[in-house]
C-alpha cells in the first residue's frame, strides 16, 4: 500500500501543483515561502545536532513551545527546526520561537519534496506531534536511521476506525517510531491496537503549555474601552457560531445594559464576512482587523487579528469555546482556563473528548447542548459573578494540576536527547 501511495503521489505532481495554486489564491499558502512546501529550504542548515519538531497547525505548534524550551535547556548545543503546514501557525510561531529555533513549512508528502527536505536538514532526532501521519515523510524519516518519536499522539475513535481498515499500512508507519506517547490512556490503547506495541501515555502536553500572552498596552486600551460594561467572549468560532453568539446577545441585552459580545473567529480572514452577516441581522458591529475599537454603541466586537486570543481571554470573565456547536472537533479548553475564565463549550468535542469530560466532571467547565443552552448558561454566569468566579477558579486549578506532564515527557525523551552531541547529563 505504501508503494501504491508513493506511485500515486509521484504521478500526481501536476494535480498537487494545481491544488497548491488554489490554496495560494485562497490565502491558505504563503506565496513568498511556497518553495518550502516543495522541500526547498529558505535557510541553511546550522552546524551541530538538529532536533526537528512537527505539528500540523496552530494547536499542535503552540503545545510544542514548552517542550522546545525544555529541550533547549537539556541540549544547549542543539538547533531546533519546527515545521507546520498552515499560514496561521507560521505567523504565530514567528513571534514565539526562542533563539536557536527556526520555522519552515512542512513539505508536501511527495517523495521528491520529502527527500529534498531531509537531505538538507538531516535531523538527528524527530519529535512528531499528535495525529498527522504523512506516509512518505514518516517512512523516509524512519529509514534514515535517526530516532522518530510520537509525542502527544492522538487517535480519535473515528480515526481508529479508519486506520483499522488498513492494518498493515498503519502498523508499518507506526513501526517507524522508536517510541509512541499518547495524549491519554485511550489514545495509547488505540495506538497499541494499530501496531505500536510499546505505546503509553504520560499525559496531554497541552496541559503543560504556558498561558497565552497578552500585550499589556493593548490590554489596558481594551479595558479602558470596555470599562463598566458586562461582556462575554465567543472564541475560536466556526461558521454558524457567530449567529448563535448574536442570538445570545439579543437574549440578554435588556437584562444587562451595555452588554458587549466579543467574537474571535478561528480563522481571522472571515472577519469582514462575519461583520457583514451580523450587521445584516441588526447588530452594531466593530471589527478589530479594520483598526476599530469598541465604543458605547458597539454590541459585537469582532477580534479578527492574529495572536491576541490571550488578551481577550484575560479580558472576558465568561468564554464559550467554538467548533463545538456548529462544527465537530472542539478547541483547547485549557487556554481560557489558565487565564481565569469560566469556560463553556458545546457537545461536539471529538478532538478534546477526554479533556472536556474530565473538566466537566470536576466542575471546571460547563457543557451546553445547543444555542439555547449556551444562552441560558451565559445568562446564568453574567447574572451571578460569584458563580462565574467559582467556575473560573476550578478551571484554573484543573489546568495547573496537570502541568507535571512536561517532566514525565522529558523523562521519556532523556535517552534520545542524551545521545546527541552536546547533551549535558540529566534532562
N, C-alpha and C positions, 0 to 999 in steps of 0.2 A: 504493500500500500504506500509506503514511503517513496518507493521508486516511481510509482504512478503519480504521486503528488509532485515529485521533482520534475517529472516529464511534463506534466501539465503546466506547472509554473514557469518552466523554461520555455515551452512553446507559446505560452500566453503573454510574452513580453509586450506585444502591441496592445493587447487588451488592458494590461496593467498600466501602460502609459496613458491610455485614454481615460481610465478610471482616475488616475492621479491628476490628470489635467482637469477633470471635472471637479475634483476636490480643491484644487488651487482656485478655480473660479468661485467656488462656494466659500472660500476663506478657511477651509479645513486643512490646508497645507501652506507652509511658508515658502513663497516663491523664491525668496532670497537664499534659502538654505535647502532647496529642493534636491541638490546633489547628494546631500547626506542620506536621503531616502533611497538613493541608488548605490549606497555603500561608499561614496566618495567623500572622504573626510574633509572637514573645514579646518582642522587643527592638526599639528604634528603630534606624534606620539611622544610623550615625555620619557626621559630615561628613568630606569628603575622599575620596581614592581607596579603593576596596574591592576586595580580591582574594578570590575565592571558591574554596576548595578542597573537592573532594568525594571521599570514599572510602566504599565501601559499608558496611564493617563494621570490626571491631577491627584486623585485619591491615593493611588499607589505611590506616586512620586513623593507626595507630602509625608506619607508614612515612612519613607526611607530616610528622611532628613536626620532624625535622631540616630538611626543606625550609622549613617555616614559620619556623623560627629564622633561616635564611639569607635568606629573603625579607624579613623584618622588618629585618634588618641592611641589606639592599640598598635598601629603600624604607621608611625610618623613618616617613614620614607615612601609610603605607598601613594601613588597617584590614583585619583578616583574619576572614573568615567560613568556618567549617568545617562541612560537613554530612555526616551519616551516616544510616543507616537503622535502626540497632539500639540497643536499650536498653543493652546491654553496652558498646558503643563510646562512647555518650554519658557513661556513668559513668567510663570510663577517661579520656576527654578532660577531664572536669571538673577532674581533679587535675593535668593535664599541659600544658594550653594556656598559652602565655605571655601576659603583659599585652598588650592590644591585639588579642587573638584571642577570638572567641566561637563557641559551637557552637549549631547549630539542627538539628532533624531535617529531612531532605530531604522535599519534598512528594511525595505520591503522584503518579504520572505521568498525571494528568488535566489537560487544558488549563486549566480554570478555576483549579485549585490552582497549576499551574505559573506562569501569568500573574500571579496574585496575589503569589506569592513573588518573581518577577523584578521586578514593578512596585515592590515595596517595597525590595528590596536593591540593585537596579541595579548589578550587579558591573561593574567596569572591566576585569577580567581573570579568566578562569575556568581553573583547573587541575583536570583531571578524572583521577582515578587508576584505573588498572587496566582493568577489563572490564565494568563495569555500564553498559550502553548503554540509557538510558531515552529512547525516541524523542521524546516530546513535550518533555522537559526539554532535551535536546541541541539539537533543531532550533529550538526557540523561543529558546534562549540564543544560538545562532549567528545567527539572523535579526536580532537586536537590534544587531549590528554591533561588539561588543567581542570581542577575541580569546578563543578557546577552545582550550586546549592539552591534549592527552592526555599524561600523564606516567606512566611505568612501565606502559605499556599491556601487557595480557596477553591473547592469543588462543590458547587451547589448541587442539590438533588437533581435539578434539571440537567446540569452539565454532566453529572454522573450517568444519568440515563442515556444521554447522547454518546458519551465516550464508551459506554458499555457495549454499544453496537459495533465497535472496532477494537476489541480487547487486545489483540496483538499489536496494533498500531500504537495505542496509548501506553501499553506496557513497555514497548520499545522506547518511546520518548521518555517516560519516567525512569527507565533504566539508565538513561544518560546522566541522571542526577546522582551525585555522591551522597546526598542527604536531602530528604524532603521533610519540611516542617510545616504542618498545617496550622491555620488560624485557631481551629477548635478541634476537640477530640472527634467530632463528626467529620470534619474535613480530613483529619489524619486517617480515620477509618475508611473513608471513601478512596483516599489515595492508596492505601494498602490493597483495597479490593481491586483497584485498577492496575496494580503491578509495582507499587513502591513498597517493598516488604518492610523496610525499616522506618517508615513514616511515623512521625509522632508530633505532638503539639506542645509548644512551650507558651502558648497564649497568643493573643492578637497584637501584632506590632502597632496597630493603630492606637492601642491603649498607652503606648509609650511616647507618643508624639507630644511636642511642646504645644502650649496654647497658640492659636493663630495670632499673629501680630496685629497691632492697631497703632497707626501713626498718631502720636499724641496731639499734634496740632490739628489734624483733620478731625479727630475725635472731639476735641474741645469745640471746634467750629460746629459740628453736628449737635453737640449738647446745647450749645447756645441757641441754635436754630430751632430746636425742639423743646426747649425748656418749658416745663409745666404741662406738657401735653401727654396724655396717655398714648402709648404706642405698642405695636407688636410687629413681629417680623415673619414673613414667609420666605424661607431661604432655600436656595438651590432648586427653584421651582422649574417644572416642566410644563409644556403646553397644556392648558386646561386648569392648572392650579392657580394661575393668576386670576381667572374668572371667579374661582371659588374664594380666593382671598378678598376680592372686591365684594362678593356677597356677604362674607363675614363682616367686613367693614360696615356695610349698609345695615346689617342686623343690630350693630352695637353703637352706631354713631350717635343716636339720640341719648342713650344712657351714659355715654362717655363723651361729653362735648370736647371738640378739638381732637378727636381720635385721629391718629396718623398710622396708616398701614405702610410698612416698609416691605419692598419686594426685591430680593436679589435673585435674578434668574440664573439657572445653572449655566446657560450659555449667554454671555453678555451681549452678543450680537443680535439677540432677539429683543433688546430694549426698545428700539423705535416701534417695532411691531406690537409689543405689549402695550406701550403708551397709547398708540392709536386705538387699539382694541378696547382698552378701558375707558378712554375718553369718549368713544362712541357709545359707551354704556352710561355716560353721565358723570364719570369720575373726574375730579380736578387733579391732574397728574403733573408731576415734575420728574425730570429724568437727569440723573447724575452724569450720565455719559454725555449729555449736552451742556454740562457745566452748571446746571441748575442746583440751587439749594432749596429745601422746602420753606415755604412761607406760611403765614397764618391761614391761608385759603387752601393749601395743599391737603388733599385727602390721601393720595397714594404717591409715595416717593419710590421710584424705580432706580435701584443702585446697579446700573449695568456697566460696572467697571471691573478691572482685574485686581485681585489681591487685597480687597477691602472687606472680606467676609468677617475677619476678626474684629474690625471696627464696629460692624453692625451687630455682631453677637454681644460685644461689650455694651453697646447702647441699649439693646432691647431686653426687657425682662422676660418676655414670652416669645418663644420661637417655634414655628412649625417647620419641620424639615421635609422638603419636597421629594419628588419622584417616589411618592408613596401613596398618592390618591389617584392621580390620572395616569401614572406610568408605573411600571414594575421595576423594583430593584432596591429603592430606599437610598439613604445617604448616611454618612457617618454621624451618629448622634453624639459622639464624644466631643466633637468640636464645639458645639454650643454648651455642652455640659461643663467643660473645663473653664468656661468664661462666665459661669454663674447664671445660666438661663434655665427657665422652666421649659422643658423640651416636649413638644408634641410631634406625633407622626401618624401617618395612615397605616393601613393593613398590608400594603404591598411592599414588604421589606425583605424580599428574597435574598439580596446580597448582604444583608445585615441581620438575618433572622435570629441568630444566636444573641447578638448584641441587643437587639430590640426586645427579645423575650426576657433576657436577664434584667435589663433596665426596668422594664415594666413590672416584673415580679418584685424588684427592690423598691418600687415606688419612685424610681429615678427618671421615668418618662411617663407620658400619658398618651396611650394609643387611642386613635379615633377611627370610626368605621367609614365615615364619609364626610361630605361637606357639611351636612347638618351637625354631625358630631363634632367637627372642628369648630364650628360656630359656637356650639354650646360650651366647649372646653375653653375657647378664647374668652368668651364672655364670663365664664366662671373665674378664670385667673385674673382677668382685668378688674373684676369686681372684688377680689379678695387678695390683696397684696401679700398678706401673711401666708396664704396657701401657695401662692406663686413662689415666694421666697423659700418655703419648705421644700417644694419640688426641686428648686434650683440647688439647694443645699444637698439634697440626696443625690442629685445628678453629679455634682462636683465630687462628692465623697466616693461615689461609684467609680468615676473616672480615675481618681487618684489611687484607689485601692489596687488597681491593675497595672500600675506603672512599672512593677518589677519584671515585666516580660522582657525588657531590654537586657537585663542582667542574665536571664535564662537563655536568651538567644545568643548573647555574646559567649556564654559558656559552651554552647553547641558549636559555634564558629571558631573557637580558640584553636583547635588543631590545624585548621586550614589557614588561619591568619599567621600562626607561628611558623609555618613553612615558608612564608615569604621572606625574601632578603630584607633585613632591616627590622624584623619583628623584635619587640623588646619584652620578652618574657611573658608573664601572665597578662590576659586581657580581661 
